């Protein structure tokens, strides 16, 4: 590929392996409240057709299903869809699960009343393509809803910290740009009648900084893979930097960890 055109296929193959490593579902379940809030912000109605893109283990999927929507949950990591299905079965929710690439959604144009993604589509390497696909499969007048970490959020800083030790793919824009008004306008302005962005906070709550480090190092794919790519000295340096970052953001005073993480709640009305 040229210097201005990254090899998106190769990058996605690596990303798929990254998100399939560890056990993201354990981390993802803690973010459950975000999917509930997004469904309310989108004002989802019973019987609407809803597509969850890069759904992970299904937080937004299940929230929409609890509102009696007809939900299709997609991700390119099959093991995450399986975890989402386990949760749907446990709650006796009727959901369709389908493996799919967010940059090449296998659905007809205008198939859904609403399209959503929580901390998922923002990680696609070809941002304009995935935004176009979300808009394409949403009907005119429908809603596109997202929860995206912002550049200055705790997670934004976490990825910057990782990038100092394990550089990201060349030519790929930061996922955190999905949490900025300018980038959202670039991707959706010609496809939307309105773009609403509300800044919200999610609190990461763990037993301690050490507990957070153990969970993210072993279960959260991007952190898990970053440590795996480093030698012992590099791992120690990354561990120190992430620990310092957590302690900078931590607002708990009882020895536990409470880290507020800013994200953008986005609702786009399709033109």
HELIX and SHEET records of a PDB file:
HELIX    1   1 UNK A    8  UNK A   20  1                                  13    
HELIX    2   2 UNK A   24  UNK A   29  1                                   6    
HELIX    3   3 UNK A   32  UNK A   42  1                                  11    
HELIX    4   4 UNK A   59  UNK A   65  1                                   7    
HELIX    5   5 UNK A   78  UNK A   90  1                                  13    
HELIX    6   6 UNK A  121  UNK A  123  5                                   3    
HELIX    7   7 UNK A  127  UNK A  137  1                                  11    
HELIX    8   8 UNK A  154  UNK A  165  1                                  12    
HELIX    9   9 UNK A  175  UNK A  179  5                                   5    
HELIX   10  10 UNK A  181  UNK A  188  1                                   8    
HELIX   11  11 UNK A  189  UNK A  191  5                                   3    
HELIX   12  12 UNK A  209  UNK A  219  1                                  11    
HELIX   13  13 UNK A  221  UNK A  228  1                                   8    
HELIX   14  14 UNK A  232  UNK A  249  1                                  18    
SHEET    1   A 7 UNK A  95  UNK A  99  0                                        
SHEET    2   A 7 UNK A  70  UNK A  75  1                                        
SHEET    3   A 7 UNK A  49  UNK A  52  1                                        
SHEET    4   A 7 UNK A 112  UNK A 118  1                                        
SHEET    5   A 7 UNK A 138  UNK A 149  1                                        
SHEET    6   A 7 UNK A 257  UNK A 270 -1                                        
SHEET    7   A 7 UNK A 192  UNK A 206 -1                                        
END                                                                             
